[in-house]
Amino acid sequence: MKDRQHDEFNARVKTVFEGLPIIYYRLDALNSENSTSINTLPFSIKILLESLLRQMDGHQITKDDVLRLAHWDPHNPSASGDIPFKPARVVLQDFTGVPAVVDLATMRDEASRLHKDPTQINPLVPVDLVIDHSVQVDAFGTPTALQINTEREFQRNNERYRLLKWAQQAFHNFRVVPPGTGIVHQVNLEYLASVVATRKDGEQIVVFPDSVVGTDSHTTMINGLGVLGWGVGGIEAEANMLGQPLSFVAPAVIGFRLTGQLREGVTATDLALTITQILRQHGVVGKFVEFFGPGVAQMSIADRATVANMAPEYGATMGFFPVDAETIRYLRQTGRDDQHVRLTEWYLKEQGLFRTNDTPDPEFSEVIELDLADVRASLAGPKRPQDRIDLTAMPEAFEQSLRQDVSQRGFGLTPDQIHKTATMTWEDGHQETIGQGSVVIAAITSCTNTSNPSVMIGAGLLAKKAVERGLKVKSYVKTSLAPGSRVVTAYLKAAGLLPFLEQLGFDIVGYGCTTCIGNSGPLPPLVSQAIQEQDLTVAAVLSGNRNFEGRVHPLVKANYLASPPLVVAYALAGTMRINWNDDPLGYDAENHPIFLRDIWPSNHEIQETLAKALQPLLFTEQYNEVFGANPLWNQLPEISGSTYAWDESSTYIQKPPFFEAHDSTHEDIHGARILAIFGDSVTTDHISPAGSIPVNSPAGQYLLSHQVAPQDFNSYGSRRGNHEVMMRGTFANIRIHNLMVPGSEGGITRVYPSGEVLPIFDAAMAYKNQGTPLVVIAGKEYGTGSSRDWAAKGPKLLGVRAVIAESFERIHRSNLVGMGILPLQFEPGQSAQSWELTGDETLDVILPSPLTPAAKVTVQVHSPHTQTPRSFHVISRLDTPVEIEYFHNNGILQTVLNHLA
């Protein structure tokens, strides 16, 4: 790490800690420059401030940047302006990491074309890519499930993995954690994160707070450990790797005060769902949330991480928990180096970044309070993570959702459909009947909960009690256990609980994000047939964080988030239509009813089991050889070279054409057609779908034309390195509703002037051939969900020049800017409906000159039904000068190359 020479605040300190010569940058040096003490700033703002102070270079980060943030006003935070943040490191997962590597490889080719050294395109900060999103639940309910799924994973993803192995040797500062290790966020929590980072500076060591951005929305999970970090789009992450600061307006910080403690039988999952509901209703998009109060001290790091993980679901940039004594205890418990742990505690106390019970509360923009004792057992669904339901209210809520109109997030069943059933006869001759609300998927999966020992042990204890009472899971329930890391398996084994989970069908199916991202795999053929023949509204219960329509499985319409113990309970029940107070799960040998309350483990049982099973040695054993522990990964051929050898016949990896398109994005847009008009809460799953690729979709037809058999289609996520597949998958989700084709479902639109209805991809190509620019219109919370860069890349390749929405989700708005697409926001109270847009109009978008952050932009509407055009104003969501530069250069990647050239 090069020593910065811009120490204008006299903040640089040289000292010695336990014989180590170290350097750090004193935050309190800014007090003399500040009218108020920085001690009153929220911890999250102070960590941002340290980053600016330490990396001030007079160019990308100036003295003025530091002073503006030092004067952060909780009641007017945007007055601090644009923050140029350069995080300590970047984490990637493979779904978003593969296209990032493809882009970097393409940039190396482009650098060569410009007669520049391609190795200048190289990460300047440490980058870790964890392969965790590619394993699919093909096999389940068998001891061989893990082996079968792992082998199929490598068969399907051989090309992608070879690309990543090339990247590992081609790029400096780039490591790959092989498949079969764990979920990126749990590996980050248990191993990669240091809380306090160190870099060599000659003979000395610079010490500073760890910080991270990641190409997955749930990077925020690391906030539970006191590490500043959040999810960004892949294109933003690439810019960070290449030395560009992440630019954003200084955020408001919402203080969330916790008091009391959780009641008996209530889990960290229930707390996370409750906080998600509260904050989503309050509105915290683009804001930091920082937790404080006496209740925080009652929470383990795993519980904090569970809450922090769901920051994207409650809409915040972060859900931050400052470092305290519990953080230090966790670092020791997970086997971190003891001297580094001591350095961490000393440094953070020196900097005023260590929270104690005596620490005065910071000044926040707003304060929300919750008594932990008020949290109740919950689920969330059936279509959004913020729609929390008390467990006791589930029967009534589910019946209501069956009857509610689709526009009200229901399923719109008529009275005669409510009681439809289908009977299946299995190979052994026994019959089972499924109906509306039958649970066909029960999955313990995803980073939110599989990282939390208390809920995982709770699931194991519930399984043990169920097996001992003779309870069994119905044959039509697809059960799976995908631990967040191998440490989970180790402590479940040490506790003696894994065999009981396996007896209920919860055999380990893989180490990665499975059902939560649509890698749920196929349902048994009998179940699929029954659902389709009777058009049944069946359910999935998963311990994940995402349950948007069409995400978990194409045939499963109702999806509920729940704690791992509740996943097991619903697997035993086999239906959502169970009243847990009155309906038994089954009967014992003496025909006595067995209720959920009879097998639910107590908090004391869970903690007692944890104390015996969870030891530091488990962490050190699993992570000692983490980069070479997978033999299938080690057997992959080594590929050398500074540039990548593209294979034109590949259907997984193709060189994208982003540098071939040179749109004049700084000019007005004339004669644009509306590609689609969407309502509220259109997610990145709708825009760039995850999960399986339907045979009859444009993407499926492309693969068939390249001799790929349907059984080898793999998932959209696994093919993110091929723009031909991804642009065809853009807006192709089977549950998307385009208001230009009323009553329709799926990725279709109406093409004008003919009025013909076509798949959105075909329509876009027809417009592209005519040279017609495109605009997308949307409602509130456009781009909610995962940080999918292809939700911006896909529209770019379809010819979308601007998106006009009532509001944007943070990461997706940033991704649009990163691809040179103009995000425009309706003025308050206005919408597509208020301006009576139907889709047959043409639009002119007139930009002011010069274009400034949050400028007013004029939209002229030309309707075939009137001779006189009408116009309205929208707000440009280019929020910072850096974003305007990206927009003028046609995106972040072109900006970086322009600087290089």
Secondary structure, 3 states (H helix, E strand, C coil): CCCCCCCCCCCEEEEEECCEEEEEECHHHHHHHCCCCHHHCCHHHHHHHHHHHHHCCCCCCCHHHHHHHHCCCCCCHHHHCEEEECCCEEEEEHHHHHHHHHHHHHHHHHHHHCCCCHHHCCCCCCEEEECCCCCCCCCCCCCCHHHHHHHHHHHHCHHHHHHHHHHHHHCCCEEEECCCCECHHHHHHHHHCCCEEEEEECCEEEEEECEEEECCHHHHHHHHHCCEEEECCHHHHHHHHCCCCEEEECCCEEEEEEECCCCCCCCHHHHHHHHHHHHHHHCCCCCEEEEECCCHHHCCHHHHHHHHHCHHHHCCCEEECCECHHHHHHHHHCCCCHHHHHHHHHHHHHCCCECCCCCCCCCCCEEEEEEHHHCCCEEECCCCCCCEEEHHHHHHHHHHHHHCCHHHCCCCCCCCCCCCEEEEECCCCCEEEEECCEEEEEEECCHHHHCCHHHHHHHHHHHHHHHHCCCCCCCCCEEEECCCEHHHHHHHHHCCCHHHHHHCCCCECCCCCCHHHCCCCCCCHHHHHHHHHHCCCEEEEECCCCCCCCCCCCCEEEEEECCHHHHHHHHHHCECCCCCCCCCCEECCCCCEECHHHHCCCHHHHHHHHHHHCCHHHHHHHHCCHHHCCHHHHHCCCCCCCCCCCCCCCCCCCCCCCCCCCCCCCCCEEEEEEEEECCCCCEHHHHCCCCECCCCCHHHHHHHHCCCCHHHCCECHHHCCCHHHHHHHCCCCCCCCCCCCCCCCCCEEEECCCCEEEEHHHHHHHHHHHCCCEEEECCCCECECCCCCHHHHHHHHHCEEEEEECCECHHHHHHHHHCCCEEEEECCCCCCCCCCCCCCCEEEEECCCCCCCCCEEEEEEECCCCCCCEEEEEEECCCCHHHHHHHHCCCHHHHHHHHHC
